[in-house]
Amino acid sequence: MRVKAAICREQQALQLALAKSEPLESRRKLAATAAAAWGTEAIEAEKREAGHISSRDKLDIEIRREFAEETEAEKDKYTG
């Protein structure tokens, strides 16, 4: 499932706040890493929402097309 950019940015902000307020260093590092990951995902989501098609999206489209063709071939095999 693809997450909207706004949700990614909210999660990024939450993790940054945790990274600043957490008393344990290991948890601060984990929250900072999570914030960076949410930031990266937000950038990708913003691109998707702007209409950019990534290579991953192109590959997903191609795979779905191949499955659809195989399904049609199987239906034709039994009905035609």
mmJSON file of the N, C-alpha and C atoms, coordinates in Angstrom:
{"data_MODEL":{"atom_site":{
"group_PDB":["ATOM","ATOM","ATOM","ATOM","ATOM","ATOM","ATOM","ATOM","ATOM","ATOM","ATOM","ATOM","ATOM","ATOM","ATOM","ATOM","ATOM","ATOM","ATOM","ATOM","ATOM","ATOM","ATOM","ATOM","ATOM","ATOM","ATOM","ATOM","ATOM","ATOM","ATOM","ATOM","ATOM","ATOM","ATOM","ATOM","ATOM","ATOM","ATOM","ATOM","ATOM","ATOM","ATOM","ATOM","ATOM","ATOM","ATOM","ATOM","ATOM","ATOM","ATOM","ATOM","ATOM","ATOM","ATOM","ATOM","ATOM","ATOM","ATOM","ATOM","ATOM","ATOM","ATOM","ATOM","ATOM","ATOM","ATOM","ATOM","ATOM","ATOM","ATOM","ATOM","ATOM","ATOM","ATOM","ATOM","ATOM","ATOM","ATOM","ATOM","ATOM","ATOM","ATOM","ATOM","ATOM","ATOM","ATOM","ATOM","ATOM","ATOM","ATOM","ATOM","ATOM","ATOM","ATOM","ATOM","ATOM","ATOM","ATOM","ATOM","ATOM","ATOM","ATOM","ATOM","ATOM","ATOM","ATOM","ATOM","ATOM","ATOM","ATOM","ATOM","ATOM","ATOM","ATOM","ATOM","ATOM","ATOM","ATOM","ATOM","ATOM","ATOM","ATOM","ATOM","ATOM","ATOM","ATOM","ATOM","ATOM","ATOM","ATOM","ATOM","ATOM","ATOM","ATOM","ATOM","ATOM","ATOM","ATOM","ATOM","ATOM","ATOM","ATOM","ATOM","ATOM","ATOM","ATOM","ATOM","ATOM","ATOM","ATOM","ATOM","ATOM","ATOM","ATOM","ATOM","ATOM","ATOM","ATOM","ATOM","ATOM","ATOM","ATOM","ATOM","ATOM","ATOM","ATOM","ATOM","ATOM","ATOM","ATOM","ATOM","ATOM","ATOM","ATOM","ATOM","ATOM","ATOM","ATOM","ATOM","ATOM","ATOM","ATOM","ATOM","ATOM","ATOM","ATOM","ATOM","ATOM","ATOM","ATOM","ATOM","ATOM","ATOM","ATOM","ATOM","ATOM","ATOM","ATOM","ATOM","ATOM","ATOM","ATOM","ATOM","ATOM","ATOM","ATOM","ATOM","ATOM","ATOM","ATOM","ATOM","ATOM","ATOM","ATOM","ATOM","ATOM","ATOM","ATOM","ATOM","ATOM","ATOM","ATOM","ATOM","ATOM","ATOM","ATOM","ATOM","ATOM","ATOM","ATOM","ATOM","ATOM","ATOM","ATOM","ATOM","ATOM","ATOM","ATOM","ATOM"],
"id":[1,2,3,4,5,6,7,8,9,10,11,12,13,14,15,16,17,18,19,20,21,22,23,24,25,26,27,28,29,30,31,32,33,34,35,36,37,38,39,40,41,42,43,44,45,46,47,48,49,50,51,52,53,54,55,56,57,58,59,60,61,62,63,64,65,66,67,68,69,70,71,72,73,74,75,76,77,78,79,80,81,82,83,84,85,86,87,88,89,90,91,92,93,94,95,96,97,98,99,100,101,102,103,104,105,106,107,108,109,110,111,112,113,114,115,116,117,118,119,120,121,122,123,124,125,126,127,128,129,130,131,132,133,134,135,136,137,138,139,140,141,142,143,144,145,146,147,148,149,150,151,152,153,154,155,156,157,158,159,160,161,162,163,164,165,166,167,168,169,170,171,172,173,174,175,176,177,178,179,180,181,182,183,184,185,186,187,188,189,190,191,192,193,194,195,196,197,198,199,200,201,202,203,204,205,206,207,208,209,210,211,212,213,214,215,216,217,218,219,220,221,222,223,224,225,226,227,228,229,230,231,232,233,234,235,236,237,238,239,240],
"type_symbol":["N","C","C","N","C","C","N","C","C","N","C","C","N","C","C","N","C","C","N","C","C","N","C","C","N","C","C","N","C","C","N","C","C","N","C","C","N","C","C","N","C","C","N","C","C","N","C","C","N","C","C","N","C","C","N","C","C","N","C","C","N","C","C","N","C","C","N","C","C","N","C","C","N","C","C","N","C","C","N","C","C","N","C","C","N","C","C","N","C","C","N","C","C","N","C","C","N","C","C","N","C","C","N","C","C","N","C","C","N","C","C","N","C","C","N","C","C","N","C","C","N","C","C","N","C","C","N","C","C","N","C","C","N","C","C","N","C","C","N","C","C","N","C","C","N","C","C","N","C","C","N","C","C","N","C","C","N","C","C","N","C","C","N","C","C","N","C","C","N","C","C","N","C","C","N","C","C","N","C","C","N","C","C","N","C","C","N","C","C","N","C","C","N","C","C","N","C","C","N","C","C","N","C","C","N","C","C","N","C","C","N","C","C","N","C","C","N","C","C","N","C","C","N","C","C","N","C","C","N","C","C","N","C","C","N","C","C","N","C","C"],
"label_atom_id":["N","CA","C","N","CA","C","N","CA","C","N","CA","C","N","CA","C","N","CA","C","N","CA","C","N","CA","C","N","CA","C","N","CA","C","N","CA","C","N","CA","C","N","CA","C","N","CA","C","N","CA","C","N","CA","C","N","CA","C","N","CA","C","N","CA","C","N","CA","C","N","CA","C","N","CA","C","N","CA","C","N","CA","C","N","CA","C","N","CA","C","N","CA","C","N","CA","C","N","CA","C","N","CA","C","N","CA","C","N","CA","C","N","CA","C","N","CA","C","N","CA","C","N","CA","C","N","CA","C","N","CA","C","N","CA","C","N","CA","C","N","CA","C","N","CA","C","N","CA","C","N","CA","C","N","CA","C","N","CA","C","N","CA","C","N","CA","C","N","CA","C","N","CA","C","N","CA","C","N","CA","C","N","CA","C","N","CA","C","N","CA","C","N","CA","C","N","CA","C","N","CA","C","N","CA","C","N","CA","C","N","CA","C","N","CA","C","N","CA","C","N","CA","C","N","CA","C","N","CA","C","N","CA","C","N","CA","C","N","CA","C","N","CA","C","N","CA","C","N","CA","C","N","CA","C","N","CA","C","N","CA","C","N","CA","C","N","CA","C","N","CA","C","N","CA","C","N","CA","C"],
"label_alt_id":[null,null,null,null,null,null,null,null,null,null,null,null,null,null,null,null,null,null,null,null,null,null,null,null,null,null,null,null,null,null,null,null,null,null,null,null,null,null,null,null,null,null,null,null,null,null,null,null,null,null,null,null,null,null,null,null,null,null,null,null,null,null,null,null,null,null,null,null,null,null,null,null,null,null,null,null,null,null,null,null,null,null,null,null,null,null,null,null,null,null,null,null,null,null,null,null,null,null,null,null,null,null,null,null,null,null,null,null,null,null,null,null,null,null,null,null,null,null,null,null,null,null,null,null,null,null,null,null,null,null,null,null,null,null,null,null,null,null,null,null,null,null,null,null,null,null,null,null,null,null,null,null,null,null,null,null,null,null,null,null,null,null,null,null,null,null,null,null,null,null,null,null,null,null,null,null,null,null,null,null,null,null,null,null,null,null,null,null,null,null,null,null,null,null,null,null,null,null,null,null,null,null,null,null,null,null,null,null,null,null,null,null,null,null,null,null,null,null,null,null,null,null,null,null,null,null,null,null,null,null,null,null,null,null,null,null,null,null,null,null],
"label_comp_id":["MET","MET","MET","ARG","ARG","ARG","VAL","VAL","VAL","LYS","LYS","LYS","ALA","ALA","ALA","ALA","ALA","ALA","ILE","ILE","ILE","CYS","CYS","CYS","ARG","ARG","ARG","GLU","GLU","GLU","GLN","GLN","GLN","GLN","GLN","GLN","ALA","ALA","ALA","LEU","LEU","LEU","GLN","GLN","GLN","LEU","LEU","LEU","ALA","ALA","ALA","LEU","LEU","LEU","ALA","ALA","ALA","LYS","LYS","LYS","SER","SER","SER","GLU","GLU","GLU","PRO","PRO","PRO","LEU","LEU","LEU","GLU","GLU","GLU","SER","SER","SER","ARG","ARG","ARG","ARG","ARG","ARG","LYS","LYS","LYS","LEU","LEU","LEU","ALA","ALA","ALA","ALA","ALA","ALA","THR","THR","THR","ALA","ALA","ALA","ALA","ALA","ALA","ALA","ALA","ALA","ALA","ALA","ALA","TRP","TRP","TRP","GLY","GLY","GLY","THR","THR","THR","GLU","GLU","GLU","ALA","ALA","ALA","ILE","ILE","ILE","GLU","GLU","GLU","ALA","ALA","ALA","GLU","GLU","GLU","LYS","LYS","LYS","ARG","ARG","ARG","GLU","GLU","GLU","ALA","ALA","ALA","GLY","GLY","GLY","HIS","HIS","HIS","ILE","ILE","ILE","SER","SER","SER","SER","SER","SER","ARG","ARG","ARG","ASP","ASP","ASP","LYS","LYS","LYS","LEU","LEU","LEU","ASP","ASP","ASP","ILE","ILE","ILE","GLU","GLU","GLU","ILE","ILE","ILE","ARG","ARG","ARG","ARG","ARG","ARG","GLU","GLU","GLU","PHE","PHE","PHE","ALA","ALA","ALA","GLU","GLU","GLU","GLU","GLU","GLU","THR","THR","THR","GLU","GLU","GLU","ALA","ALA","ALA","GLU","GLU","GLU","LYS","LYS","LYS","ASP","ASP","ASP","LYS","LYS","LYS","TYR","TYR","TYR","THR","THR","THR","GLY","GLY","GLY"],
"label_asym_id":["A","A","A","A","A","A","A","A","A","A","A","A","A","A","A","A","A","A","A","A","A","A","A","A","A","A","A","A","A","A","A","A","A","A","A","A","A","A","A","A","A","A","A","A","A","A","A","A","A","A","A","A","A","A","A","A","A","A","A","A","A","A","A","A","A","A","A","A","A","A","A","A","A","A","A","A","A","A","A","A","A","A","A","A","A","A","A","A","A","A","A","A","A","A","A","A","A","A","A","A","A","A","A","A","A","A","A","A","A","A","A","A","A","A","A","A","A","A","A","A","A","A","A","A","A","A","A","A","A","A","A","A","A","A","A","A","A","A","A","A","A","A","A","A","A","A","A","A","A","A","A","A","A","A","A","A","A","A","A","A","A","A","A","A","A","A","A","A","A","A","A","A","A","A","A","A","A","A","A","A","A","A","A","A","A","A","A","A","A","A","A","A","A","A","A","A","A","A","A","A","A","A","A","A","A","A","A","A","A","A","A","A","A","A","A","A","A","A","A","A","A","A","A","A","A","A","A","A","A","A","A","A","A","A","A","A","A","A","A","A"],
"label_entity_id":["1","1","1","1","1","1","1","1","1","1","1","1","1","1","1","1","1","1","1","1","1","1","1","1","1","1","1","1","1","1","1","1","1","1","1","1","1","1","1","1","1","1","1","1","1","1","1","1","1","1","1","1","1","1","1","1","1","1","1","1","1","1","1","1","1","1","1","1","1","1","1","1","1","1","1","1","1","1","1","1","1","1","1","1","1","1","1","1","1","1","1","1","1","1","1","1","1","1","1","1","1","1","1","1","1","1","1","1","1","1","1","1","1","1","1","1","1","1","1","1","1","1","1","1","1","1","1","1","1","1","1","1","1","1","1","1","1","1","1","1","1","1","1","1","1","1","1","1","1","1","1","1","1","1","1","1","1","1","1","1","1","1","1","1","1","1","1","1","1","1","1","1","1","1","1","1","1","1","1","1","1","1","1","1","1","1","1","1","1","1","1","1","1","1","1","1","1","1","1","1","1","1","1","1","1","1","1","1","1","1","1","1","1","1","1","1","1","1","1","1","1","1","1","1","1","1","1","1","1","1","1","1","1","1","1","1","1","1","1","1"],
"label_seq_id":[1,1,1,2,2,2,3,3,3,4,4,4,5,5,5,6,6,6,7,7,7,8,8,8,9,9,9,10,10,10,11,11,11,12,12,12,13,13,13,14,14,14,15,15,15,16,16,16,17,17,17,18,18,18,19,19,19,20,20,20,21,21,21,22,22,22,23,23,23,24,24,24,25,25,25,26,26,26,27,27,27,28,28,28,29,29,29,30,30,30,31,31,31,32,32,32,33,33,33,34,34,34,35,35,35,36,36,36,37,37,37,38,38,38,39,39,39,40,40,40,41,41,41,42,42,42,43,43,43,44,44,44,45,45,45,46,46,46,47,47,47,48,48,48,49,49,49,50,50,50,51,51,51,52,52,52,53,53,53,54,54,54,55,55,55,56,56,56,57,57,57,58,58,58,59,59,59,60,60,60,61,61,61,62,62,62,63,63,63,64,64,64,65,65,65,66,66,66,67,67,67,68,68,68,69,69,69,70,70,70,71,71,71,72,72,72,73,73,73,74,74,74,75,75,75,76,76,76,77,77,77,78,78,78,79,79,79,80,80,80],
"pdbx_PDB_ins_code":[null,null,null,null,null,null,null,null,null,null,null,null,null,null,null,null,null,null,null,null,null,null,null,null,null,null,null,null,null,null,null,null,null,null,null,null,null,null,null,null,null,null,null,null,null,null,null,null,null,null,null,null,null,null,null,null,null,null,null,null,null,null,null,null,null,null,null,null,null,null,null,null,null,null,null,null,null,null,null,null,null,null,null,null,null,null,null,null,null,null,null,null,null,null,null,null,null,null,null,null,null,null,null,null,null,null,null,null,null,null,null,null,null,null,null,null,null,null,null,null,null,null,null,null,null,null,null,null,null,null,null,null,null,null,null,null,null,null,null,null,null,null,null,null,null,null,null,null,null,null,null,null,null,null,null,null,null,null,null,null,null,null,null,null,null,null,null,null,null,null,null,null,null,null,null,null,null,null,null,null,null,null,null,null,null,null,null,null,null,null,null,null,null,null,null,null,null,null,null,null,null,null,null,null,null,null,null,null,null,null,null,null,null,null,null,null,null,null,null,null,null,null,null,null,null,null,null,null,null,null,null,null,null,null,null,null,null,null,null,null],
"Cartn_x":[0.836,0.0,0.884,0.511,1.258,0.691,1.571,1.181,1.253,0.315,0.283,1.443,1.891,3.012,2.714,1.493,1.13,1.313,0.933,1.087,2.57,3.345,4.794,5.421,5.031,5.585,5.164,3.928,3.479,4.317,4.546,5.337,6.791,7.303,8.665,8.782,7.824,7.839,7.725,6.871,6.713,8.022,8.682,9.937,11.053,11.061,12.048,11.835,10.578,10.269,10.723,10.505,10.957,12.482,13.136,14.604,15.164,14.436,14.893,14.556,13.451,12.977,13.26,13.614,13.821,15.049,14.924,16.068,17.141,16.761,17.731,18.369,19.671,20.395,20.025,19.894,19.568,18.209,17.265,15.947,15.996,16.839,17.009,17.548,18.533,19.109,18.072,17.304,16.272,15.221,14.807,13.811,14.374,15.637,16.26,16.33,16.639,16.677,15.28,14.288,12.898,12.474,12.858,12.513,13.112,14.343,14.998,14.263,13.85,13.128,11.781,11.069,9.795,10.01,11.099,11.404,11.645,12.377,12.631,11.327,10.484,9.197,8.307,8.39,7.602,7.997,9.278,9.752,9.194,9.239,8.692,7.186,6.49,5.039,4.71,5.49,5.264,5.453,6.439,6.654,5.462,5.001,3.847,2.628,2.401,1.232,1.314,2.519,2.708,2.609,2.421,2.243,3.474,4.575,5.805,5.655,6.056,6.01,7.435,7.687,9.028,9.281,10.516,10.854,10.182,10.027,9.33,7.87,7.233,5.847,5.732,6.67,6.659,6.768,7.632,7.788,6.496,5.859,4.588,3.533,3.47,2.508,2.772,4.034,4.401,4.037,4.288,3.959,2.455,1.667,0.204,-0.284,0.33,-0.055,0.218,1.368,1.713,0.74,0.387,-0.581,-1.941,-2.357,-3.635,-3.616,-2.517,-2.397,-2.431,-1.757,-1.761,-3.16,-3.863,-5.217,-6.134,-6.018,-6.824,-6.498,-5.227,-4.818,-5.402,-5.416,-5.991,-7.501,-8.186,-9.627,-9.92,-9.138,-9.331,-9.084,-8.155,-7.8,-8.989,-9.77,-10.891,-12.232,-12.314,-13.603,-13.565,-12.386,-12.299,-11.892],
"Cartn_y":[-1.172,0.0,1.238,2.206,3.445,4.446,5.099,6.056,7.468,8.302,9.699,10.477,11.495,12.321,12.996,13.449,14.132,13.213,11.958,11.001,10.749,10.629,10.433,11.596,12.804,13.987,14.047,13.636,13.585,12.594,11.426,10.406,10.854,11.518,12.033,13.02,13.937,14.921,14.243,13.243,12.498,11.831,11.195,10.504,11.495,12.653,13.673,14.173,14.352,14.78,13.724,12.465,11.384,11.368,11.609,11.604,12.702,13.788,14.889,14.674,13.993,13.906,12.577,11.573,10.242,10.233,9.718,9.703,8.658,7.602,6.555,6.821,6.768,7.06,6.101,4.823,3.85,4.152,4.596,4.943,6.249,7.179,8.417,8.101,7.216,6.829,6.125,5.252,4.53,5.496,6.451,7.433,8.312,8.687,9.502,8.72,7.438,6.586,6.457,6.273,6.175,7.486,8.607,9.91,10.055,9.634,9.705,8.823,7.639,6.733,7.327,7.907,8.562,9.732,10.454,11.566,11.098,10.01,9.43,8.978,8.321,7.867,9.052,10.125,11.323,11.9,11.915,12.42,11.567,10.262,9.369,9.567,9.725,9.938,11.252,12.287,13.575,13.457,12.685,12.464,11.739,10.663,9.917,10.82,11.618,12.488,13.582,13.899,14.897,14.266,12.942,12.272,11.588,11.615,10.96,9.446,8.707,7.246,6.741,6.092,5.584,4.28,3.857,2.592,1.431,1.552,0.507,0.436,1.597,1.622,1.03,1.35,0.814,-0.703,-1.22,-2.668,-3.3,-2.669,-3.173,-3.231,-2.203,-2.162,-3.299,-3.524,-4.593,-5.967,-6.178,-7.461,-7.687,-6.652,-6.786,-7.103,-6.464,-6.73,-8.192,-8.703,-10.092,-11.061,-10.796,-11.657,-11.616,-10.444,-10.317,-11.108,-11.043,-11.794,-13.297,-13.744,-15.17,-15.637,-14.802,-15.14,-15.262,-14.329,-14.384,-15.634,-15.977,-17.166,-18.422,-18.472,-19.626,-19.705,-18.559,-18.548,-19.016,-18.543,-18.937,-20.434,-20.961,-22.374,-23.252,-22.817,-23.627,-23.257,-22.086,-21.669,-21.617,-21.629,-21.425,-22.599],
"Cartn_z":[0.0,0.0,0.0,-0.768,-0.847,0.155,0.866,1.892,1.317,1.703,1.25,1.867,1.149,1.596,2.932,3.129,4.379,5.588,5.434,6.534,6.796,5.725,5.878,6.64,6.286,6.949,8.419,8.714,10.11,10.912,10.333,11.012,11.165,10.156,10.233,11.396,11.508,12.588,13.957,14.052,15.303,15.703,14.745,15.04,15.394,14.735,15.083,16.509,16.894,18.259,19.268,18.935,19.814,19.912,18.788,18.772,19.676,19.824,20.676,22.148,22.412,23.789,24.491,23.761,24.341,25.243,26.476,27.387,27.027,26.362,26.029,24.668,24.624,23.385,22.261,22.579,21.532,20.905,21.706,21.184,20.382,20.793,20.024,18.635,18.586,17.294,16.426,17.031,16.293,15.748,16.568,16.128,15.01,15.104,14.055,12.74,12.83,11.637,11.036,11.892,11.421,10.761,11.336,10.763,9.368,9.211,7.899,6.884,7.316,6.42,6.014,6.965,6.655,5.704,5.88,4.986,3.564,3.428,2.104,1.458,2.235,1.7,1.341,2.107,1.799,0.445,0.173,-1.121,-2.257,-2.1,-3.128,-3.284,-2.159,-2.207,-2.9,-2.631,-3.288,-4.8,-5.217,-6.648,-7.267,-6.577,-7.083,-7.191,-6.145,-6.121,-7.185,-7.617,-8.68,-10.071,-10.114,-11.395,-11.953,-11.224,-11.68,-11.519,-12.532,-12.461,-12.289,-11.16,-10.867,-11.616,-11.649,-12.308,-11.586,-10.262,-9.5,-9.917,-10.107,-10.562,-11.962,-12.835,-14.196,-14.173,-13.302,-13.183,-12.657,-11.666,-11.142,-12.238,-13.078,-14.178,-15.159,-15.479,-16.41,-15.845,-14.573,-13.941,-13.958,-13.638,-13.664,-15.076,-16.089,-17.476,-17.838,-17.435,-17.741,-17.071,-15.812,-15.131,-15.827,-16.274,-16.969,-18.27,-18.992,-20.242,-19.99,-18.946,-18.607,-18.211,-17.462,-17.041,-18.258,-19.194,-20.414,-21.225,-21.317,-22.066,-21.431,-20.102,-19.401,-19.633,-19.607,-19.852,-21.266,-22.244,-23.634,-23.816,-23.082,-23.171,-22.793,-21.813,-21.329,-21.964,-22.553,-23.131,-24.665,-25.229,-26.663,-27.375],
"occupancy":[1.0,1.0,1.0,1.0,1.0,1.0,1.0,1.0,1.0,1.0,1.0,1.0,1.0,1.0,1.0,1.0,1.0,1.0,1.0,1.0,1.0,1.0,1.0,1.0,1.0,1.0,1.0,1.0,1.0,1.0,1.0,1.0,1.0,1.0,1.0,1.0,1.0,1.0,1.0,1.0,1.0,1.0,1.0,1.0,1.0,1.0,1.0,1.0,1.0,1.0,1.0,1.0,1.0,1.0,1.0,1.0,1.0,1.0,1.0,1.0,1.0,1.0,1.0,1.0,1.0,1.0,1.0,1.0,1.0,1.0,1.0,1.0,1.0,1.0,1.0,1.0,1.0,1.0,1.0,1.0,1.0,1.0,1.0,1.0,1.0,1.0,1.0,1.0,1.0,1.0,1.0,1.0,1.0,1.0,1.0,1.0,1.0,1.0,1.0,1.0,1.0,1.0,1.0,1.0,1.0,1.0,1.0,1.0,1.0,1.0,1.0,1.0,1.0,1.0,1.0,1.0,1.0,1.0,1.0,1.0,1.0,1.0,1.0,1.0,1.0,1.0,1.0,1.0,1.0,1.0,1.0,1.0,1.0,1.0,1.0,1.0,1.0,1.0,1.0,1.0,1.0,1.0,1.0,1.0,1.0,1.0,1.0,1.0,1.0,1.0,1.0,1.0,1.0,1.0,1.0,1.0,1.0,1.0,1.0,1.0,1.0,1.0,1.0,1.0,1.0,1.0,1.0,1.0,1.0,1.0,1.0,1.0,1.0,1.0,1.0,1.0,1.0,1.0,1.0,1.0,1.0,1.0,1.0,1.0,1.0,1.0,1.0,1.0,1.0,1.0,1.0,1.0,1.0,1.0,1.0,1.0,1.0,1.0,1.0,1.0,1.0,1.0,1.0,1.0,1.0,1.0,1.0,1.0,1.0,1.0,1.0,1.0,1.0,1.0,1.0,1.0,1.0,1.0,1.0,1.0,1.0,1.0,1.0,1.0,1.0,1.0,1.0,1.0,1.0,1.0,1.0,1.0,1.0,1.0,1.0,1.0,1.0,1.0,1.0,1.0],
"B_iso_or_equiv":[0.0,0.0,0.0,0.0,0.0,0.0,0.0,0.0,0.0,0.0,0.0,0.0,0.0,0.0,0.0,0.0,0.0,0.0,0.0,0.0,0.0,0.0,0.0,0.0,0.0,0.0,0.0,0.0,0.0,0.0,0.0,0.0,0.0,0.0,0.0,0.0,0.0,0.0,0.0,0.0,0.0,0.0,0.0,0.0,0.0,0.0,0.0,0.0,0.0,0.0,0.0,0.0,0.0,0.0,0.0,0.0,0.0,0.0,0.0,0.0,0.0,0.0,0.0,0.0,0.0,0.0,0.0,0.0,0.0,0.0,0.0,0.0,0.0,0.0,0.0,0.0,0.0,0.0,0.0,0.0,0.0,0.0,0.0,0.0,0.0,0.0,0.0,0.0,0.0,0.0,0.0,0.0,0.0,0.0,0.0,0.0,0.0,0.0,0.0,0.0,0.0,0.0,0.0,0.0,0.0,0.0,0.0,0.0,0.0,0.0,0.0,0.0,0.0,0.0,0.0,0.0,0.0,0.0,0.0,0.0,0.0,0.0,0.0,0.0,0.0,0.0,0.0,0.0,0.0,0.0,0.0,0.0,0.0,0.0,0.0,0.0,0.0,0.0,0.0,0.0,0.0,0.0,0.0,0.0,0.0,0.0,0.0,0.0,0.0,0.0,0.0,0.0,0.0,0.0,0.0,0.0,0.0,0.0,0.0,0.0,0.0,0.0,0.0,0.0,0.0,0.0,0.0,0.0,0.0,0.0,0.0,0.0,0.0,0.0,0.0,0.0,0.0,0.0,0.0,0.0,0.0,0.0,0.0,0.0,0.0,0.0,0.0,0.0,0.0,0.0,0.0,0.0,0.0,0.0,0.0,0.0,0.0,0.0,0.0,0.0,0.0,0.0,0.0,0.0,0.0,0.0,0.0,0.0,0.0,0.0,0.0,0.0,0.0,0.0,0.0,0.0,0.0,0.0,0.0,0.0,0.0,0.0,0.0,0.0,0.0,0.0,0.0,0.0,0.0,0.0,0.0,0.0,0.0,0.0,0.0,0.0,0.0,0.0,0.0,0.0],
"pdbx_formal_charge":[null,null,null,null,null,null,null,null,null,null,null,null,null,null,null,null,null,null,null,null,null,null,null,null,null,null,null,null,null,null,null,null,null,null,null,null,null,null,null,null,null,null,null,null,null,null,null,null,null,null,null,null,null,null,null,null,null,null,null,null,null,null,null,null,null,null,null,null,null,null,null,null,null,null,null,null,null,null,null,null,null,null,null,null,null,null,null,null,null,null,null,null,null,null,null,null,null,null,null,null,null,null,null,null,null,null,null,null,null,null,null,null,null,null,null,null,null,null,null,null,null,null,null,null,null,null,null,null,null,null,null,null,null,null,null,null,null,null,null,null,null,null,null,null,null,null,null,null,null,null,null,null,null,null,null,null,null,null,null,null,null,null,null,null,null,null,null,null,null,null,null,null,null,null,null,null,null,null,null,null,null,null,null,null,null,null,null,null,null,null,null,null,null,null,null,null,null,null,null,null,null,null,null,null,null,null,null,null,null,null,null,null,null,null,null,null,null,null,null,null,null,null,null,null,null,null,null,null,null,null,null,null,null,null,null,null,null,null,null,null],
"auth_seq_id":[1,1,1,2,2,2,3,3,3,4,4,4,5,5,5,6,6,6,7,7,7,8,8,8,9,9,9,10,10,10,11,11,11,12,12,12,13,13,13,14,14,14,15,15,15,16,16,16,17,17,17,18,18,18,19,19,19,20,20,20,21,21,21,22,22,22,23,23,23,24,24,24,25,25,25,26,26,26,27,27,27,28,28,28,29,29,29,30,30,30,31,31,31,32,32,32,33,33,33,34,34,34,35,35,35,36,36,36,37,37,37,38,38,38,39,39,39,40,40,40,41,41,41,42,42,42,43,43,43,44,44,44,45,45,45,46,46,46,47,47,47,48,48,48,49,49,49,50,50,50,51,51,51,52,52,52,53,53,53,54,54,54,55,55,55,56,56,56,57,57,57,58,58,58,59,59,59,60,60,60,61,61,61,62,62,62,63,63,63,64,64,64,65,65,65,66,66,66,67,67,67,68,68,68,69,69,69,70,70,70,71,71,71,72,72,72,73,73,73,74,74,74,75,75,75,76,76,76,77,77,77,78,78,78,79,79,79,80,80,80],
"auth_comp_id":["MET","MET","MET","ARG","ARG","ARG","VAL","VAL","VAL","LYS","LYS","LYS","ALA","ALA","ALA","ALA","ALA","ALA","ILE","ILE","ILE","CYS","CYS","CYS","ARG","ARG","ARG","GLU","GLU","GLU","GLN","GLN","GLN","GLN","GLN","GLN","ALA","ALA","ALA","LEU","LEU","LEU","GLN","GLN","GLN","LEU","LEU","LEU","ALA","ALA","ALA","LEU","LEU","LEU","ALA","ALA","ALA","LYS","LYS","LYS","SER","SER","SER","GLU","GLU","GLU","PRO","PRO","PRO","LEU","LEU","LEU","GLU","GLU","GLU","SER","SER","SER","ARG","ARG","ARG","ARG","ARG","ARG","LYS","LYS","LYS","LEU","LEU","LEU","ALA","ALA","ALA","ALA","ALA","ALA","THR","THR","THR","ALA","ALA","ALA","ALA","ALA","ALA","ALA","ALA","ALA","ALA","ALA","ALA","TRP","TRP","TRP","GLY","GLY","GLY","THR","THR","THR","GLU","GLU","GLU","ALA","ALA","ALA","ILE","ILE","ILE","GLU","GLU","GLU","ALA","ALA","ALA","GLU","GLU","GLU","LYS","LYS","LYS","ARG","ARG","ARG","GLU","GLU","GLU","ALA","ALA","ALA","GLY","GLY","GLY","HIS","HIS","HIS","ILE","ILE","ILE","SER","SER","SER","SER","SER","SER","ARG","ARG","ARG","ASP","ASP","ASP","LYS","LYS","LYS","LEU","LEU","LEU","ASP","ASP","ASP","ILE","ILE","ILE","GLU","GLU","GLU","ILE","ILE","ILE","ARG","ARG","ARG","ARG","ARG","ARG","GLU","GLU","GLU","PHE","PHE","PHE","ALA","ALA","ALA","GLU","GLU","GLU","GLU","GLU","GLU","THR","THR","THR","GLU","GLU","GLU","ALA","ALA","ALA","GLU","GLU","GLU","LYS","LYS","LYS","ASP","ASP","ASP","LYS","LYS","LYS","TYR","TYR","TYR","THR","THR","THR","GLY","GLY","GLY"],
"auth_asym_id":["A","A","A","A","A","A","A","A","A","A","A","A","A","A","A","A","A","A","A","A","A","A","A","A","A","A","A","A","A","A","A","A","A","A","A","A","A","A","A","A","A","A","A","A","A","A","A","A","A","A","A","A","A","A","A","A","A","A","A","A","A","A","A","A","A","A","A","A","A","A","A","A","A","A","A","A","A","A","A","A","A","A","A","A","A","A","A","A","A","A","A","A","A","A","A","A","A","A","A","A","A","A","A","A","A","A","A","A","A","A","A","A","A","A","A","A","A","A","A","A","A","A","A","A","A","A","A","A","A","A","A","A","A","A","A","A","A","A","A","A","A","A","A","A","A","A","A","A","A","A","A","A","A","A","A","A","A","A","A","A","A","A","A","A","A","A","A","A","A","A","A","A","A","A","A","A","A","A","A","A","A","A","A","A","A","A","A","A","A","A","A","A","A","A","A","A","A","A","A","A","A","A","A","A","A","A","A","A","A","A","A","A","A","A","A","A","A","A","A","A","A","A","A","A","A","A","A","A","A","A","A","A","A","A","A","A","A","A","A","A"],
"auth_atom_id":["N","CA","C","N","CA","C","N","CA","C","N","CA","C","N","CA","C","N","CA","C","N","CA","C","N","CA","C","N","CA","C","N","CA","C","N","CA","C","N","CA","C","N","CA","C","N","CA","C","N","CA","C","N","CA","C","N","CA","C","N","CA","C","N","CA","C","N","CA","C","N","CA","C","N","CA","C","N","CA","C","N","CA","C","N","CA","C","N","CA","C","N","CA","C","N","CA","C","N","CA","C","N","CA","C","N","CA","C","N","CA","C","N","CA","C","N","CA","C","N","CA","C","N","CA","C","N","CA","C","N","CA","C","N","CA","C","N","CA","C","N","CA","C","N","CA","C","N","CA","C","N","CA","C","N","CA","C","N","CA","C","N","CA","C","N","CA","C","N","CA","C","N","CA","C","N","CA","C","N","CA","C","N","CA","C","N","CA","C","N","CA","C","N","CA","C","N","CA","C","N","CA","C","N","CA","C","N","CA","C","N","CA","C","N","CA","C","N","CA","C","N","CA","C","N","CA","C","N","CA","C","N","CA","C","N","CA","C","N","CA","C","N","CA","C","N","CA","C","N","CA","C","N","CA","C","N","CA","C","N","CA","C","N","CA","C","N","CA","C","N","CA","C","N","CA","C","N","CA","C"],
"pdbx_PDB_model_num":[1,1,1,1,1,1,1,1,1,1,1,1,1,1,1,1,1,1,1,1,1,1,1,1,1,1,1,1,1,1,1,1,1,1,1,1,1,1,1,1,1,1,1,1,1,1,1,1,1,1,1,1,1,1,1,1,1,1,1,1,1,1,1,1,1,1,1,1,1,1,1,1,1,1,1,1,1,1,1,1,1,1,1,1,1,1,1,1,1,1,1,1,1,1,1,1,1,1,1,1,1,1,1,1,1,1,1,1,1,1,1,1,1,1,1,1,1,1,1,1,1,1,1,1,1,1,1,1,1,1,1,1,1,1,1,1,1,1,1,1,1,1,1,1,1,1,1,1,1,1,1,1,1,1,1,1,1,1,1,1,1,1,1,1,1,1,1,1,1,1,1,1,1,1,1,1,1,1,1,1,1,1,1,1,1,1,1,1,1,1,1,1,1,1,1,1,1,1,1,1,1,1,1,1,1,1,1,1,1,1,1,1,1,1,1,1,1,1,1,1,1,1,1,1,1,1,1,1,1,1,1,1,1,1,1,1,1,1,1,1]
}}}
